[in-house]
């Protein structure tokens, strides 16, 4: 099918109202569902569309600086979408192949969470992307920290960056999302490691509908961060706010964090033998078996000598 859906805030709200609320209500009371979506309501409050951009992240940062320099507040939830990125960059400044036919989004959020909660921003877009892709491709799985792959081939990549406003001091969270949808030709170096919807489903998909579904699910998963922060604080009392060490301990010990639990359900990383490195392609550090993911999204790994290491950032390659 061709690209027929219009990507708009109204369409996303419709998907939340008609699909997402009922879906989430299978697992949570309706009152909880509505509360979570209220917390995530800023997502896609405004959408900017371009035929072609060099980099979505760069455009977002320029808009933030423009607002700050002119003394205007920058509202969180902005979505920037382009049909094609000509200079896309991923982690470690790697080239991000982003031709026409794919889904290329940048989402800008204003960080109002405490550090223990904001550490989980990196999980939310990956969970939302995997949930979206699963609607059409049941074999999709999350690889730490937020890549989505199908049988070992990457269908979605996500980049998370932060930016501090020079005037306001606000911290902005920038989410870069790339999904291979109707693009099916990849550079030679990616031909064996990447895959698209079109290749897997043998036909074109509605890119804007996939984008709208993703943003509806992102609203839920960002909302979960706020919901869980408030729940944990309510359980332990407001006094925990004045004790940074205790606050960190409370969040670290909260093994039942709903977003972390959902990530575990969608991921095939736990138990896998992996090669780890902060830039694993150029500087691999060690091989290990993945034991768990902590409530701060850090990866727990067991080395061959039985010792345990915890890594907060980096990347992995599956070996088994």
KARA-V158391 format. One record per residue. PSI is psi in whole degrees, -180 to 180 (* if undefined). NEAR is the number of other ideal C-beta (glycine too) atoms within 10 Angstrom. Layout:
# KARA-V158391
{{PSI:NEAR} {PSI:NEAR}}
This chain:
# KARA-V158391
{{153:9} {-176:9} {106:17} {-25:9} {143:16} {127:11} {114:22} {161:14} {-37:16} {-39:9} {-38:20} {-44:25} {-39:17} {-43:14} {-39:19} {-46:23} {-43:12} {-26:10} {-54:14} {-42:21} {-44:17} {-41:11} {-47:14} {-28:21} {-14:14} {-27:7} {-20:10} {152:14} {150:10} {-39:11} {-41:9} {-44:15} {-48:21} {-37:15} {-45:16} {-44:24} {-30:22} {-42:13} {-36:20} {12:26} {-19:15} {-22:18} {128:28} {31:25} {-28:13} {143:13} {125:20} {131:15} {137:13} {148:14} {-41:8} {136:10} {157:22} {-57:13} {131:21} {-41:29} {-44:22} {-40:16} {-40:18} {-44:24} {-38:17} {-39:11} {-41:15} {-47:23} {-39:15} {-45:11} {-46:16} {-44:18} {-29:10} {5:8} {16:8} {142:11} {142:11} {117:18} {134:12} {159:19} {-3:20} {137:23} {129:25} {125:23} {141:21} {146:24} {-25:18} {140:16} {128:26} {-18:11} {36:11} {142:25} {138:17} {-152:15} {147:17} {30:12} {25:7} {147:14} {133:12} {106:19} {112:19} {68:26} {174:18} {142:14} {-21:20} {176:24} {116:26} {109:26} {148:24} {130:26} {131:28} {125:24} {147:23} {124:19} {112:17} {10:14} {159:19} {159:16} {-40:12} {-33:19} {-40:22} {-17:17} {-19:19} {2:24} {-31:22} {-22:19} {-37:27} {-49:30} {-32:26} {-44:27} {-45:25} {-41:27} {-43:31} {-42:26} {-39:23} {-49:26} {-34:27} {-24:14} {-27:12} {-26:13} {93:16} {-16:9} {0:12} {138:22} {154:18} {135:25} {132:21} {128:25} {-29:22} {25:26} {144:19} {129:27} {161:22} {113:19} {42:10} {-4:12} {132:16} {127:18} {-19:25} {134:25} {147:24} {136:23} {132:21} {124:19} {159:14} {155:11} {134:17} {125:11} {127:16} {-29:11} {-51:13} {-26:16} {0:8} {147:17} {128:15} {138:21} {123:21} {123:22} {120:27} {122:25} {129:27} {124:25} {128:24} {111:27} {-83:25} {-2:21} {132:22} {-3:17} {123:11} {154:18} {155:10} {-39:6} {-14:10} {-5:15} {-30:11} {-16:10} {-9:11} {157:19} {159:21} {164:22} {-48:27} {-40:17} {-40:17} {-32:20} {-3:12} {42:7} {162:9} {150:15} {163:21} {101:18} {-42:25} {-33:19} {-41:18} {-41:23} {-44:25} {-41:26} {-44:24} {-46:25} {-34:27} {-41:28} {-33:28} {-39:27} {-41:27} {-47:26} {-33:25} {-40:30} {-36:24} {-36:26} {-44:25} {-42:17} {-46:21} {-37:23} {-46:21} {-38:13} {-46:16} {-42:21} {-38:18} {-37:9} {-34:10} {-2:18} {153:9} {-21:8} {-24:10} {-22:17} {-27:12} {4:8} {89:12} {-40:12} {-44:7} {-40:13} {-45:19} {-40:15} {-41:14} {-46:18} {-37:23} {-37:14} {-7:11} {78:19} {-14:10} {22:11} {126:23} {-36:18} {-40:23} {-41:22} {-43:12} {-39:21} {-45:26} {-40:13} {-32:10} {-12:18} {151:22} {22:16} {-38:21} {132:15} {-9:10} {150:17} {131:15} {161:22} {131:16} {146:21} {157:17} {-29:14} {83:13} {-25:16} {-37:12} {-28:9} {67:10} {143:15} {-45:14} {168:13} {147:15} {175:23} {136:16} {125:21} {-41:14} {175:18} {133:20} {172:15} {-1:22} {15:19} {4:21} {153:19} {132:24} {122:16} {143:21} {121:15} {169:13} {-24:10} {6:5} {-8:6} {154:9} {133:11} {151:15} {129:13} {127:18} {-24:11} {160:11} {-161:17} {162:21} {156:24} {129:14} {138:14} {-21:11} {*:7}}
